[in-house]
Amino acid sequence: MAKTDQKLTFIIRKSCLEDSMEIVSLYKNVARNKGGLAREEDEITQAYVENFTRKSIEDGLQFVVIDQSKENRVVGEIHCYKPEPKVFKHILSDLTIAIDPDYQGMGLGKKLFETLLEFVSNYKRDILRVELFARESNSKAIDMYTKIGFVREGRLRNRIRIDTHTFECDIVMGWTNPKFE
């Protein structure tokens, strides 16, 4: 999948373990923006990224957006994988998406989601649902998730700690695979 926009050329492809160093850089860059990721910059390590990349490659999905005009730099990533208990083998969870702040607003996040969900529909028919959590204050993301087919399923009160006395709710959202078998 290639997209040309303002002299930029993007491709979306499945990731590999060799992408992990670039994903670390991407995640650290996104984490510098308040609310960009649940983890803070100092929590993002090579081991953390390699762990979710391995899980995603082995028992889930992971895609990256590559900017071909910037020496094939990873500027976006999405991943999810099956939770370990067998009773959840029909679910992809722990979904995380990260788009480099310089590339936000270009539709790359939506394109990553569409790629992921299309792949699940066509090639992962053993998956019934994909689930995610979104900060309640991130209405822009929640609106996008809703537009691409996710449904609000619940609200987890005081799940995210902002500081000692301030908390935020997480919104539980799920997407159902129309081609589940």
ROSE-4610 file (N, C-alpha, C; in Angstrom, 1 decimal, always signed):
// ROSE-4610
residu = [M/M/M/A/A/A/K/K/K/T/T/T/D/D/D/Q/Q/Q/K/K/K/L/L/L/T/T/T/F/F/F/I/I/I/I/I/I/R/R/R/K/K/K/S/S/S/C/C/C/L/L/L/E/E/E/D/D/D/S/S/S/M/M/M/E/E/E/I/I/I/V/V/V/S/S/S/L/L/L/Y/Y/Y/K/K/K/N/N/N/V/V/V/A/A/A/R/R/R/N/N/N/K/K/K/G/G/G/G/G/G/L/L/L/A/A/A/R/R/R/E/E/E/E/E/E/D/D/D/E/E/E/I/I/I/T/T/T/Q/Q/Q/A/A/A/Y/Y/Y/V/V/V/E/E/E/N/N/N/F/F/F/T/T/T/R/R/R/K/K/K/S/S/S/I/I/I/E/E/E/D/D/D/G/G/G/L/L/L/Q/Q/Q/F/F/F/V/V/V/V/V/V/I/I/I/D/D/D/Q/Q/Q/S/S/S/K/K/K/E/E/E/N/N/N/R/R/R/V/V/V/V/V/V/G/G/G/E/E/E/I/I/I/H/H/H/C/C/C/Y/Y/Y/K/K/K/P/P/P/E/E/E/P/P/P/K/K/K/V/V/V/F/F/F/K/K/K/H/H/H/I/I/I/L/L/L/S/S/S/D/D/D/L/L/L/T/T/T/I/I/I/A/A/A/I/I/I/D/D/D/P/P/P/D/D/D/Y/Y/Y/Q/Q/Q/G/G/G/M/M/M/G/G/G/L/L/L/G/G/G/K/K/K/K/K/K/L/L/L/F/F/F/E/E/E/T/T/T/L/L/L/L/L/L/E/E/E/F/F/F/V/V/V/S/S/S/N/N/N/Y/Y/Y/K/K/K/R/R/R/D/D/D/I/I/I/L/L/L/R/R/R/V/V/V/E/E/E/L/L/L/F/F/F/A/A/A/R/R/R/E/E/E/S/S/S/N/N/N/S/S/S/K/K/K/A/A/A/I/I/I/D/D/D/M/M/M/Y/Y/Y/T/T/T/K/K/K/I/I/I/G/G/G/F/F/F/V/V/V/R/R/R/E/E/E/G/G/G/R/R/R/L/L/L/R/R/R/N/N/N/R/R/R/I/I/I/R/R/R/I/I/I/D/D/D/T/T/T/H/H/H/T/T/T/F/F/F/E/E/E/C/C/C/D/D/D/I/I/I/V/V/V/M/M/M/G/G/G/W/W/W/T/T/T/N/N/N/P/P/P/K/K/K/F/F/F/E/E/E]
num = [1/1/1/2/2/2/3/3/3/4/4/4/5/5/5/6/6/6/7/7/7/8/8/8/9/9/9/10/10/10/11/11/11/12/12/12/13/13/13/14/14/14/15/15/15/16/16/16/17/17/17/18/18/18/19/19/19/20/20/20/21/21/21/22/22/22/23/23/23/24/24/24/25/25/25/26/26/26/27/27/27/28/28/28/29/29/29/30/30/30/31/31/31/32/32/32/33/33/33/34/34/34/35/35/35/36/36/36/37/37/37/38/38/38/39/39/39/40/40/40/41/41/41/42/42/42/43/43/43/44/44/44/45/45/45/46/46/46/47/47/47/48/48/48/49/49/49/50/50/50/51/51/51/52/52/52/53/53/53/54/54/54/55/55/55/56/56/56/57/57/57/58/58/58/59/59/59/60/60/60/61/61/61/62/62/62/63/63/63/64/64/64/65/65/65/66/66/66/67/67/67/68/68/68/69/69/69/70/70/70/71/71/71/72/72/72/73/73/73/74/74/74/75/75/75/76/76/76/77/77/77/78/78/78/79/79/79/80/80/80/81/81/81/82/82/82/83/83/83/84/84/84/85/85/85/86/86/86/87/87/87/88/88/88/89/89/89/90/90/90/91/91/91/92/92/92/93/93/93/94/94/94/95/95/95/96/96/96/97/97/97/98/98/98/99/99/99/100/100/100/101/101/101/102/102/102/103/103/103/104/104/104/105/105/105/106/106/106/107/107/107/108/108/108/109/109/109/110/110/110/111/111/111/112/112/112/113/113/113/114/114/114/115/115/115/116/116/116/117/117/117/118/118/118/119/119/119/120/120/120/121/121/121/122/122/122/123/123/123/124/124/124/125/125/125/126/126/126/127/127/127/128/128/128/129/129/129/130/130/130/131/131/131/132/132/132/133/133/133/134/134/134/135/135/135/136/136/136/137/137/137/138/138/138/139/139/139/140/140/140/141/141/141/142/142/142/143/143/143/144/144/144/145/145/145/146/146/146/147/147/147/148/148/148/149/149/149/150/150/150/151/151/151/152/152/152/153/153/153/154/154/154/155/155/155/156/156/156/157/157/157/158/158/158/159/159/159/160/160/160/161/161/161/162/162/162/163/163/163/164/164/164/165/165/165/166/166/166/167/167/167/168/168/168/169/169/169/170/170/170/171/171/171/172/172/172/173/173/173/174/174/174/175/175/175/176/176/176/177/177/177/178/178/178/179/179/179/180/180/180/181/181/181]
x = [+0.8/+0.0/+0.9/+0.8/+1.7/+0.8/+1.2/+0.4/+1.4/+1.1/+1.9/+1.2/+1.8/+1.1/+2.2/+2.0/+3.0/+4.4/+4.7/+6.1/+6.6/+5.7/+6.0/+5.4/+6.2/+5.6/+5.7/+4.5/+4.3/+4.0/+4.5/+4.1/+3.7/+2.7/+2.4/+2.7/+3.4/+3.8/+3.8/+3.7/+3.9/+5.3/+5.3/+6.6/+7.4/+8.7/+9.6/+10.4/+11.0/+11.8/+12.9/+13.4/+14.4/+13.9/+12.6/+12.1/+12.1/+12.4/+12.2/+13.0/+14.2/+15.0/+14.3/+13.8/+13.0/+11.7/+11.1/+9.8/+10.1/+11.3/+11.6/+11.7/+12.4/+12.5/+11.2/+10.3/+9.0/+8.2/+8.2/+7.5/+8.0/+9.3/+9.9/+9.4/+9.4/+9.0/+7.5/+6.7/+5.3/+5.0/+5.8/+5.6/+5.9/+6.8/+7.1/+5.9/+4.9/+3.7/+2.7/+2.3/+1.4/+0.1/-0.1/-1.3/-1.0/+0.2/+0.5/+0.5/+1.0/+1.0/+0.7/+0.3/+0.1/+1.5/+2.5/+3.8/+4.5/+5.4/+6.2/+7.5/+8.2/+9.4/+10.4/+10.6/+11.6/+11.2/+9.9/+9.4/+9.5/+9.9/+10.0/+11.4/+11.6/+12.9/+12.9/+14.1/+14.3/+13.6/+13.7/+13.1/+11.6/+11.0/+9.6/+9.1/+9.7/+9.3/+9.5/+10.6/+10.9/+9.9/+9.4/+8.4/+7.1/+6.6/+5.3/+5.4/+6.6/+6.8/+6.8/+7.5/+7.5/+6.0/+5.3/+4.0/+3.1/+3.2/+2.4/+2.7/+4.0/+4.4/+4.0/+4.1/+3.8/+2.3/+1.6/+0.2/-0.7/-0.5/-1.3/-0.9/-0.9/-0.5/+0.2/+1.1/+1.8/+2.1/+1.8/+2.1/+2.8/+3.7/+4.4/+4.1/+4.2/+4.1/+5.6/+6.0/+7.4/+7.3/+8.1/+8.2/+9.4/+9.1/+10.2/+11.0/+10.4/+11.2/+12.2/+12.1/+13.0/+13.8/+14.4/+15.3/+14.6/+13.3/+12.5/+12.3/+12.1/+11.9/+10.5/+10.5/+9.2/+8.5/+7.4/+6.7/+5.3/+5.0/+3.7/+3.8/+3.0/+3.0/+1.7/+1.2/+0.0/+0.3/-0.2/+0.0/-1.1/-1.3/-2.2/-1.9/-2.3/-2.0/-3.0/-3.1/-4.0/-3.5/-4.5/-4.1/-3.8/-3.1/-2.6/-3.6/-4.6/-5.5/-6.3/-6.4/-7.0/-8.5/-9.1/-10.5/-10.6/-9.5/-9.4/-8.8/-8.7/-8.0/-8.7/-9.9/-10.7/-10.6/-9.7/-9.5/-8.1/-8.0/-6.8/-6.9/-6.0/-6.1/-4.8/-4.7/-3.5/-3.1/-4.1/-3.9/-3.3/-2.2/-1.6/-1.2/-1.4/-1.1/-0.2/+0.8/+1.6/+1.9/+1.7/+2.0/+3.0/+4.1/+5.0/+4.3/+4.5/+3.8/+3.9/+5.0/+5.2/+4.3/+3.8/+3.0/+1.5/+1.1/-0.3/-1.1/-2.4/-3.3/-3.3/-2.5/-2.3/-3.2/-3.9/-4.7/-4.0/-2.7/-1.9/-2.5/-3.0/-3.6/-4.8/-5.6/-6.8/-6.4/-5.4/-5.0/-4.4/-3.7/-3.1/-4.3/-5.3/-6.4/-7.1/-7.4/-8.0/-7.3/-5.9/-5.1/-5.2/-5.1/-5.2/-6.6/-7.7/-9.0/-9.3/-8.8/-9.0/-8.2/-7.0/-6.3/-7.0/-7.5/-8.2/-9.4/-10.2/-11.3/-11.0/-9.9/-9.6/-8.7/-7.9/-6.9/-6.9/-7.6/-7.6/-9.1/-9.7/-11.1/-11.4/-10.3/-10.5/-10.6/-10.4/-10.5/-11.9/-12.6/-14.0/-13.9/-13.0/-13.0/-11.6/-11.5/-10.3/-10.8/-10.0/-10.4/-9.3/-9.7/-8.8/-9.3/-8.4/-8.8/-8.4/-9.2/-8.9/-9.2/-8.3/-8.5/-9.8/-10.6/-11.9/-11.7/-10.6/-10.3/-9.9/-9.6/-9.1/-10.3/-11.1/-12.4/-12.1/-11.0/-10.7/-10.4/-9.6/-9.3/-10.6/-11.4/-12.6/-13.6/-13.7/-14.5/-14.0/-12.7/-12.1/-12.4/-12.2/-12.4/-13.9/-14.8/-16.2/-16.5/-15.9/-16.1/-15.6/-14.6/-14.1/-14.7/-15.7/-16.4/-16.3/-15.5/-15.4/-16.7/-17.1/-18.2/-17.8/-18.3/-18.0/-18.7/-18.0/-18.6/-18.5/-17.8/-17.8/-16.8/-16.9/-16.1/-15.4/-14.1/-13.4/-13.0/-13.7/-13.5/-12.1/-11.5/-10.3/-9.2/-9.1/-8.1/-6.7/-6.7/-5.4/-5.1/-3.9/-3.5/-2.7/-3.2/-2.5/-1.5/-1.9/-1.0/-1.6/-1.0/-1.4/-2.9/-3.6/-5.1/-5.9/-5.4/-6.1/-6.1/-7.3/-7.4/-8.3/-8.2/-9.0/-9.6/-10.7/-11.4/-10.8/-10.9/-10.6/-11.9/-12.0/-13.2/-12.8/-13.6/-13.4/-14.1/-13.4/-14.1/-13.7/-14.7/-14.5/-15.0/-14.3/-14.7/-14.9/-16.0/-16.4/-16.1/-15.4/-15.0/-16.2/-16.6/-17.8/-17.6/-16.3/-16.0/-15.5/-15.8/-15.4/-16.0/-15.2/-15.7/-15.6]
y = [-1.2/+0.0/+1.2/+2.0/+3.2/+4.4/+5.5/+6.7/+7.9/+8.7/+9.9/+11.1/+11.9/+13.1/+14.2/+15.3/+16.4/+16.0/+15.2/+14.8/+13.7/+13.2/+12.1/+10.9/+9.8/+8.5/+7.5/+7.0/+6.1/+4.7/+3.7/+2.4/+1.8/+0.9/+0.2/-1.2/-1.8/-3.2/-3.9/-5.2/-5.9/-5.6/-5.6/-5.3/-6.5/-6.3/-7.5/-7.0/-7.9/-7.6/-6.6/-6.6/-5.6/-4.2/-4.0/-2.6/-2.1/-2.9/-2.5/-1.3/-1.1/+0.1/+1.4/+1.3/+2.5/+2.7/+1.6/+1.7/+2.3/+2.0/+2.6/+4.1/+4.6/+6.0/+6.6/+6.0/+6.5/+6.6/+5.6/+5.6/+6.7/+6.9/+7.9/+9.3/+9.5/+10.7/+11.0/+10.0/+10.2/+10.4/+9.7/+9.8/+11.2/+11.9/+13.3/+14.2/+13.9/+14.7/+14.2/+15.0/+14.6/+13.9/+12.7/+11.9/+11.2/+11.3/+10.6/+9.1/+8.6/+7.1/+7.0/+5.9/+5.6/+5.6/+5.1/+5.1/+6.4/+6.7/+7.9/+7.5/+8.5/+8.3/+7.3/+7.5/+6.7/+5.2/+4.9/+3.6/+2.8/+3.5/+2.9/+2.4/+1.1/+0.5/-0.5/-0.9/-1.8/-3.1/-3.6/-4.8/-4.7/-3.6/-3.4/-3.5/-2.9/-2.9/-4.3/-4.9/-6.3/-7.3/-7.1/-7.9/-7.9/-6.7/-6.6/-6.9/-6.7/-7.0/-8.5/-9.2/-10.7/-11.3/-10.8/-11.2/-11.0/-9.8/-9.4/-10.3/-10.5/-11.4/-12.8/-13.3/-14.7/-15.0/-14.1/-14.4/-13.1/-12.4/-11.1/-10.5/-9.2/-8.4/-7.1/-6.7/-5.5/-4.9/-3.7/-3.0/-1.7/-1.3/+0.0/+0.8/+2.1/+3.1/+3.5/+3.4/+3.8/+5.1/+6.1/+7.3/+7.0/+6.7/+6.4/+7.6/+8.8/+10.0/+10.4/+9.7/+10.0/+8.7/+8.2/+7.0/+5.8/+5.6/+4.5/+4.5/+5.7/+5.9/+5.4/+4.7/+4.3/+5.5/+5.9/+7.1/+6.7/+5.4/+5.0/+3.5/+3.1/+1.6/+1.3/+0.1/-0.4/-1.9/-2.3/-3.7/-4.2/-5.4/-6.1/-7.6/-8.3/-9.7/-10.4/-11.7/-12.5/-12.5/-12.3/-12.4/-13.9/-14.2/-15.6/-16.6/-16.4/-17.4/-17.9/-19.2/-19.8/-19.3/-18.9/-18.5/-17.2/-16.5/-15.3/-15.5/-16.7/-17.0/-16.3/-15.9/-15.2/-13.7/-13.2/-11.7/-11.3/-10.1/-9.4/-8.2/-8.0/-7.0/-6.3/-5.5/-4.7/-3.8/-3.4/-2.6/-1.2/-0.9/+0.4/+0.9/+2.2/+2.9/+4.1/+4.3/+5.5/+6.1/+7.4/+8.2/+9.3/+9.4/+10.5/+11.8/+12.7/+14.0/+14.8/+14.7/+15.4/+14.9/+13.7/+13.1/+13.0/+13.5/+13.4/+14.3/+13.9/+14.7/+14.4/+13.4/+13.1/+11.8/+11.3/+10.1/+8.8/+8.8/+7.6/+6.7/+7.2/+6.4/+5.7/+6.4/+5.7/+4.7/+4.9/+4.0/+2.7/+2.9/+1.7/+0.9/+1.6/+0.8/+0.1/+0.7/+0.1/-1.1/-1.0/-2.1/-3.3/-3.0/-4.0/-4.7/-4.0/-4.6/-5.3/-4.8/-5.5/-6.9/-6.9/-8.1/-9.1/-8.6/-9.5/-10.1/-9.3/-9.8/-10.8/-10.6/-11.5/-12.7/-12.6/-13.6/-14.1/-13.5/-14.0/-14.2/-15.2/-15.4/-16.1/-16.5/-17.1/-16.0/-14.8/-13.6/-13.0/-13.0/-12.4/-10.9/-10.5/-9.1/-8.6/-7.3/-6.5/-5.5/-5.3/-4.4/-3.4/-2.3/-1.2/-0.4/+0.4/+1.3/+2.7/+3.7/+5.1/+6.0/+6.9/+7.9/+8.7/+8.9/+9.5/+10.9/+11.6/+13.0/+13.0/+11.9/+11.8/+11.6/+12.6/+12.5/+12.4/+13.0/+12.9/+11.4/+10.7/+9.3/+8.5/+8.7/+8.0/+8.1/+9.4/+9.6/+8.8/+8.8/+8.0/+6.5/+6.0/+4.6/+4.2/+5.1/+4.9/+4.9/+5.8/+5.9/+4.7/+4.0/+2.8/+1.5/+1.6/+0.5/+0.0/+0.7/+0.3/+0.8/+0.1/+0.4/+0.6/+1.7/+2.0/+0.9/+0.2/-0.9/-0.7/+0.3/+0.6/+1.7/+2.0/+3.1/+2.7/+2.7/+2.2/+3.5/+3.7/+4.9/+4.9/+6.1/+6.3/+5.3/+4.9/+3.9/+4.5/+5.7/+6.3/+7.4/+7.2/+8.1/+9.3/+10.5/+11.7/+12.2/+12.4/+12.7/+12.2/+12.6/+12.1/+12.0/+13.1/+13.2/+13.3/+13.1/+13.3/+12.0/+11.6/+10.3/+10.6/+9.7/+9.8/+8.4/+8.4/+7.2/+6.7/+5.4/+4.7/+4.2/+4.4/+3.9/+2.6/+1.6/+0.3/+0.3/-0.1/-0.2/-1.5/-2.0/-3.3/-3.2/-4.0/-4.1/-5.6/-6.0/-7.3/-7.7/-8.8/-9.3/-9.8/-9.2/-9.7/-11.0/-11.5/-12.7/-13.8/-13.6/-14.6/-16.0/-17.0/-18.4/-19.2]
z = [+0.0/+0.0/+0.0/-1.0/-1.1/-1.2/-0.5/-0.6/-0.8/-1.8/-2.0/-1.6/-0.7/-0.2/+0.0/-0.6/-0.5/-0.6/-1.7/-1.9/-0.9/-0.1/+0.8/+0.3/+0.4/+0.0/+1.2/+1.5/+2.6/+2.2/+2.9/+2.7/+4.1/+4.1/+5.3/+5.0/+6.0/+5.9/+7.2/+7.2/+8.5/+9.0/+10.3/+11.0/+11.2/+11.5/+11.9/+13.1/+13.7/+14.9/+14.6/+13.4/+13.0/+13.1/+13.1/+13.2/+14.6/+15.6/+17.0/+17.4/+16.9/+17.3/+16.8/+15.6/+15.1/+15.8/+16.2/+17.0/+18.4/+19.0/+20.2/+20.1/+19.0/+18.7/+18.5/+17.7/+17.5/+18.8/+19.6/+20.9/+21.8/+21.9/+22.8/+22.3/+21.0/+20.4/+20.7/+20.5/+20.8/+22.3/+23.1/+24.6/+25.1/+24.4/+24.9/+24.9/+24.1/+24.1/+25.2/+26.0/+27.1/+26.5/+27.0/+26.5/+25.3/+24.7/+23.5/+23.6/+24.7/+25.0/+26.5/+26.9/+28.4/+29.1/+28.4/+29.0/+28.8/+29.8/+29.7/+29.0/+28.5/+27.7/+28.4/+29.7/+30.4/+30.6/+30.3/+30.4/+29.1/+28.1/+26.7/+26.5/+26.5/+26.4/+25.2/+24.8/+23.7/+24.1/+25.4/+25.9/+25.8/+26.2/+26.1/+24.7/+23.8/+22.4/+21.8/+22.0/+21.5/+22.1/+23.3/+23.9/+23.2/+23.0/+22.3/+20.8/+20.2/+18.8/+18.7/+19.6/+19.5/+19.7/+20.7/+20.9/+19.7/+19.1/+18.0/+16.7/+16.5/+15.4/+15.6/+16.8/+17.1/+17.2/+17.8/+18.1/+18.0/+17.0/+16.7/+15.4/+15.5/+14.3/+14.6/+13.8/+13.9/+12.5/+12.3/+11.1/+11.4/+10.4/+10.5/+9.3/+9.5/+8.4/+8.1/+6.9/+6.5/+5.6/+6.0/+5.1/+4.2/+3.0/+2.0/+1.7/+1.8/+1.5/+2.7/+3.8/+4.9/+5.3/+4.3/+4.5/+5.1/+4.7/+5.1/+6.7/+7.2/+8.6/+9.0/+10.2/+10.8/+11.4/+10.9/+11.4/+12.1/+12.0/+12.7/+12.9/+13.9/+14.3/+15.0/+14.7/+15.4/+15.7/+16.9/+17.2/+18.2/+18.2/+19.1/+19.1/+20.1/+20.2/+21.1/+21.0/+21.9/+23.3/+24.2/+25.7/+25.9/+27.0/+27.2/+27.5/+28.4/+28.7/+27.5/+27.3/+26.1/+25.9/+27.0/+26.8/+26.0/+25.8/+25.0/+23.7/+23.2/+21.9/+20.7/+20.9/+19.8/+19.8/+20.6/+20.8/+20.5/+19.9/+19.8/+20.7/+21.6/+22.7/+22.8/+23.9/+24.1/+22.9/+22.2/+21.0/+21.3/+20.6/+20.8/+19.4/+19.2/+18.0/+18.3/+17.5/+17.7/+16.3/+16.2/+15.0/+15.4/+14.7/+15.0/+15.0/+16.0/+16.0/+14.7/+14.0/+12.8/+11.7/+11.9/+10.8/+11.2/+12.4/+12.8/+12.0/+11.8/+11.0/+9.5/+9.1/+7.7/+7.3/+8.3/+8.0/+8.2/+8.7/+8.8/+9.9/+11.0/+12.0/+11.5/+10.8/+10.3/+9.3/+8.5/+7.5/+8.1/+9.2/+10.0/+10.5/+11.1/+11.6/+10.5/+9.4/+8.3/+7.8/+7.7/+7.3/+8.3/+9.6/+10.6/+10.5/+10.5/+10.5/+9.2/+8.1/+6.9/+6.9/+7.5/+7.5/+8.5/+9.6/+10.5/+9.7/+9.1/+8.3/+7.3/+6.6/+5.5/+5.8/+6.8/+7.1/+8.5/+9.4/+10.8/+11.2/+10.5/+10.7/+12.1/+12.8/+14.1/+15.2/+14.7/+15.6/+15.5/+16.7/+16.7/+17.0/+17.9/+18.3/+18.4/+18.2/+18.5/+19.5/+20.6/+21.6/+22.0/+22.5/+22.8/+24.0/+24.6/+25.6/+25.2/+25.4/+25.0/+26.2/+26.4/+27.4/+27.1/+28.1/+27.9/+27.4/+27.7/+27.2/+25.8/+25.2/+23.8/+22.9/+22.8/+22.0/+20.5/+20.1/+18.6/+18.3/+19.1/+18.8/+19.0/+20.0/+20.2/+19.0/+18.5/+17.3/+16.1/+15.9/+14.8/+14.9/+16.2/+16.4/+16.1/+16.5/+16.3/+14.8/+14.0/+12.6/+11.8/+12.4/+11.6/+12.2/+13.1/+13.4/+14.9/+15.7/+17.1/+17.8/+18.9/+19.7/+21.1/+21.7/+23.1/+23.9/+24.8/+25.5/+27.0/+27.5/+28.9/+29.3/+30.5/+31.1/+32.4/+32.4/+33.6/+34.4/+35.5/+36.3/+37.0/+37.0/+37.7/+37.3/+36.1/+35.7/+35.4/+34.9/+34.6/+35.6/+36.2/+37.2/+36.6/+36.7/+36.1/+37.1/+38.3/+39.4/+40.7/+41.9/+43.1/+43.4/+43.0/+43.3/+42.0/+40.9/+39.6/+38.8/+38.4/+37.7/+36.4/+35.5/+34.2/+34.0/+33.3/+32.9/+31.6/+31.5/+30.2/+29.6/+28.3/+27.5/+26.9/+27.1/+26.5/+25.2/+24.1/+22.8/+22.1/+21.4/+20.7/+19.2/+18.4/+17.0/+16.8/+16.1/+15.8/+14.4/+14.2/+12.8/+12.1/+11.0/+10.3/+9.6/+9.5/+8.8/+9.8/+11.0/+12.0/+11.7/+11.8/+11.6/+12.8]
